[in-house]
Amino acid sequence: MMTTDFRQTSLDNWSERIAELASGPDDTALLEECEIKEIGDGNLNDVHRLSRKGDEGMSLIKKHAPPYIKCLGPDYPLSTSRSKLEYHALESFYTYAPGSVPKVYGHNAQRCSFFMEDLKGYGVMKKQLIEGELNLEAAMKIVQFISDVHRKTTVLSLGEQEFLQLKKGFENTEMVSLARDYIFTKPFTRGDPTNRCSPEVTDHLSVIYDDAKVLENATELRTIFLEKKDCLLHGDLHTGSIMTKGSDAKMIDLEFAFVGPMGFDIALLLANYLFSYHAHRCSRAKDGQNFHHRVHEVVLRSISGYFGDAESRISRSEFETLLREVAGFTGCELVRRIIGAAHVEDLDGNPDAEITCLKLGATLISGYETVSSLDGIQRILGL
């Protein structure tokens, strides 16, 4: 045990020193000390692993924010201020829910970069789900982490003054606007140039564009997303933003963190579990282990875990509002990942699952106002 503690202390000290070296005018010092390798396939940022020469056990992650949306290119500019805010978000999540995110070591404002713990040995949950891997205990840790952060960052927990400071520190205007556009607006705008979908889905777009209730409710949900300020959120909690190792789990990619509606995080998570559930259920390849049943169990447990915690601390009317908003936000996430700019690889080459998720999204959006109980949200999710 003492050896492990010593090793961790050495790693922390080395990581802090490398973060300081990186504040220099160029990368000369880093290149003398480290091997640098690009990793990751994120939509927004560049990610590199810095390993100590001669000792790969000593490593950390550098995350850099280019001045544009990486997956769309330089024609789509984006402020680099998201780097500083994500660093601050990681610090906050680490405080409110210890162990929920990687440890951070330093931020370089001039280079729009920060440094954090290397989660070696962890895998991205999205890729694990595609491969038919899922640890129930790890999944439930994520639910507990977001419940803890949400509970500890309400105005009731913090008091009015500290809550006002929290809102100011996480205004995150540009990233919130990005979510507004690419989750709640563009996918519901027929002919928007950033939208794209598979040929098989094209024949089913009427469930969105020819349904006035879907379009009206999507606009209502966009307003709730923009105006409601309940607690601190991860802001982009999908299975690609979660890393697990056995029964342990951590959240990454907090550049969308902001103070907003409590139900948004769990809604995005549920939607992305549903992509996996329907992808495996509809797969033409025979799944001898019936993996979709395991994902189904995680969805149900995530619902009972998150809402069970919330029900114990908010009023009945607030609880029913939370249920409705989760249903609606889940629907918007389902729709935008099928016909918007950012898709999910879970559904690649699986048009039956795409169409199922699109129709489910439309049902959730058009009927979200009718949900008032845990049984009701399970029914409308088709569980």
N, C-alpha and C positions, 0 to 999 in steps of 0.2 A: 504493500500500500504506500509506503514511504517513497519507493522508487517511482510509482505513478505520480505522486504529488510533486516530486522533484522534476520529473519530465514535463509536467504541465506548467510548472513555474518557469522552467527554462524556455518552453515554447512561448509562453506569454511574454517573457522578457525579450526574446528574439523578435517576436511579432511587433512589439511596440517599437523596437529599434528600427526595423525595416520600414515601418510606417513613417518614422521620422526621416530616414534616409530618402524616402520617396518625395519629401517636400522640397528636395533640391531642384535646381534649374533644369536638369536632364536626368536620364536614367543610368548614367555612368556608374554610380555607386551601387545601384540595384543589380546591374548586369555583372558586376564584380562579385557580388554576394549570392545572387539567385539565378536559378533557371526559371524562365518565364514562359508559360504555356497558356494559350487561349483555350477556354472551355466554355460550355454553356451555349444555349440556342435561344436566348430570350428575345422578346419582341422589341425591347427598348434599349438595353444596355450591353456594354462589352464586359466580359468577365474573364479574368486571368488567374491562374494559380502560380504563386511565387514559392519555389522550393529552394531550400538552402543547398548550395552545391556540396555534394558529398554526403548529404543527409536528407533524403526525401521525407523522413518523418517530421522534419521541421518545415512546415508550409503554412501559408495563409492565402486568403482570397482577396484579390483587388477587383473592385467593381467601378467601372467608369461610365459616366453618362454623356454620350455624344449629344450635340445640339440639334438632334432630330430623332424621329421615331425610327429606330433601327430597321424594323421589318418593312417599312414603307420607303425609307431612303431620305436623302437630303431635301427633297421637295416638300417634306412634311416636318417643318421645324418644331422643336420642343425645347423649352428652357432647361438648362443644366442644373437649375436650383433643386431639382428632384433628388440629386445626390446628397446634399446636406440634409434635406428633410428625411430621406430614408435612413440616414445615419442616426438622426434624432429619434426616429420611430423605433429602430432596433434597440436603442438605449432604453426607451420608454417601455417597450414590450418586455425587455429583459428584467426591468424593475417590477412591473405589474404581474408578470407571469414568468418567474425564473425558470430557465431552461427551455423556454418556448421558441427562442431564436438564437442564431449564432452570436457569440461574443464579438464585440467590435473593438478595434485597436486604434483607430485614428481616422481623421478626415482631412483631405487635402483640397481646400476650396479652389486654389488656383488651377488644379488639374481635374476638378469635378469628379474626384474619386474618393473612395473610402476603403478601409481594410477590415477584414473580419475573419473569424475562425473558419478554418477549412474543415468542412464536414466529410472528411475522408471516411469511406466505408458506408456512408449513407447513400441511398438511392432516391431518385425523384419518384414520388408516389404515382404520378401519371403513367410513367413507363412501367412501374411495377404492376399497376392495374391492367395495362395492356397485355402484359405477360402472364396474367392470372395469379398475381401475388398480392396478398393483403393481410396485414397484421391488425387484428381487431383492437388490440390494446393500444397500438400506436395511433390508430384512427380516433379512438376515444380520448387520447391525450390532447389531440388538436381541439376537440370540442371543449374539453376542460380549459385549455389555454385561452381560447377566445371568450369563453364564459367569464373567466377570471378578469381578463382585460376589460371587457364590457362592463362588468359589475363594478370594478374599481375606478372607472373613469366617468361615471355618471355625475351629474350635478349633486345628487343626493350623497354620494360617497365623497366627493372632493370639496363640496362647498362652492358657493357662487363665484368667489374670487378666483380660486384655483381652476375652476372649470372654464372661466373666461380666458384665463391664460392658456389653457389647453387648446381651446378653439383657435386662439390667435396663433399659437405655435404650429398648428396643423391646418391652416386655411387651405394650403395646397391647391390654389385656384386652378392652375393649368392642368394638373392631373385629374382633378374633379371634372373639369370641362371636357377632358379627353374621354372620361368614362361616360359623361352625359351624352356626348356625340356618338360614341361607338357602341354603347349598350342600349341607350334609350331613344336615339334619334335616327341615325343613319339606317340601321336595319329596318326601321318602320317607314322609310322613305323610298317609295318605288323609284327605281332608276338611279339611286345614289351610286356614283362611280366607284366607291370603295367596297360596295357589296359584291359578294360572289357566292355561288353555290354550285353543287354538282348538277349535271343535266337532269338526273332523276328527280331532284328536289324542285326544279323549275316548274314542273306541272302541278305543284301543290302550294305555290306561293299565294294563291287566292285565300288560304286560311288566315293569312296576315293582311294582305292589301285590300281584300274585298270584304273584310269584316270591320264595320265601323266601331263596334264595341272594343275590339282588340286595339285599334289605333287610338281610340279615346282613352282607354285605360292605360295604355303605354305612356301617354302624355301625363296622366295623373301620377303614375309611378315615377316618372322623371321629376316631377315637381316635389314629390315626397323625398326622393333621393337628394335633391338640391337644397331643400329647405329644413328638413328635420335634423336636429342636433341632439342626439341621445348620448353618445359615448364615442371613445376612440375606436376606429376600425382599422383592420388590416387593409381593406379597400380593394383587394384583388385576390381573394382567397380561393384559388382553384387548386386542383391536385398537382399542377405543375409548380405551385408555390409551396409545396410541402415536401420535406425530405425525411425518410425514415430509415432506421437501422434496427432491425429486430422489433422490439416493443417500444423503442424510443422514436420521437418525432419532433421536428422543428419546422417553423415557418420561415420562409425566405421571401425576398422580393417585396419589400414594404414601401416602394416608392409611391403607391397610391394611398397611403395612410391619411386619414382625415377624420374629423368628428362629424358623424352622420347618423342615419337611421340604424338602430340596433340590429334589425333583421337582415341587413345587407350581406354581412360576412357569411352567415350560415346559409343564406339563400344561394350564394355562388358555390359554396361547397356542396350543397345538396344537388344542384344542377349538374355539377361535374361528376358526382357519383352516379347520377342518373345516366349520363352519357356512357359511362363504363357499364352500367347495368344493362342498358338496352343494346350496347355494342356486343356484349357477350351473349345476350339472350337471342339476338337476331343473327348472330354469326352463322355463316353457312358451314363453317368447320365445326364438327361435333365436339362439344366440350364435355369430355367424360366426367369431369369433376363438378359440372354444373356451377361454375364459378359465379354466374350471375346471382345465384341464391345467396352467396356470401356477401356480395355487394349489397343486395337487398337487405340483409341483416344489418349491415353497417349504416345504411340509410335510416332504418327504423331506430337503431340505437342512438344515432346522432340526433334525430328528432327528439326522442324521449330525454336524452341527456341534456341537450341545450334548453329545450322548453321546460324541462323539469326544474332546472336551475332558475330560469327566468320567472316561472310561475310562483316561486317561493318569495320573490322580492318585489313584484310589481302588482298593481291592481288588476282586477278582472278585465276592466275595459281596456287597459293598456296591453294586457296579455292577448286579448282578441285582436287588437290592432296589430300587434306583433305577428300573430299568425297570418293575418291577411297580407301584410307587407312581405313576409317571407314567401308566401305563395306567388305573389305578383312579381317580386324580384327574381325568383327562381325561373318563372316563365320568360322574363326578358333575357336572362342569361342563356337559356336554352335556345331561344330564337336567334340571338345575335351570333352565337357560335355556329349556327347552321347557315345563315344567309348574310352575315356581316363580314367584316374584314379579317377578323382573327378566328380561325377555326380550331378544332381540337383533333389531334391525331388519333384519338380513340375510335373515331368514326370513319377514318379513311377507308375507302373501298367498301363501305357498308351502307348503301343507300336506304335499305329498309329501316335501319336504326336512325338514320338522319331524318327520314320522313316521320317516324314515330315521335322523335324528340321535338320536331317542329310542330306537329299537331298538339303534343302535350303542352308545349310552350304557349300556343294560342289558347288552349283551354284554361291554363292557369291565369293568363292575363285577363281573359274575358270574364272569368269567374272568381277572381281573387277576393272580391268584396263579399262573397257568400260564405267564406271560411270563418268559423267561430270556435272550433274545437280541435284537439289533437286528432281525433278520429276524422274530422272534416279535412284536415290538411293531408292526412294519409290517403284518404279517398281521392281527392283531387289530383294527387301525385300519381295515382294509379297503383298504389301499393296494397 
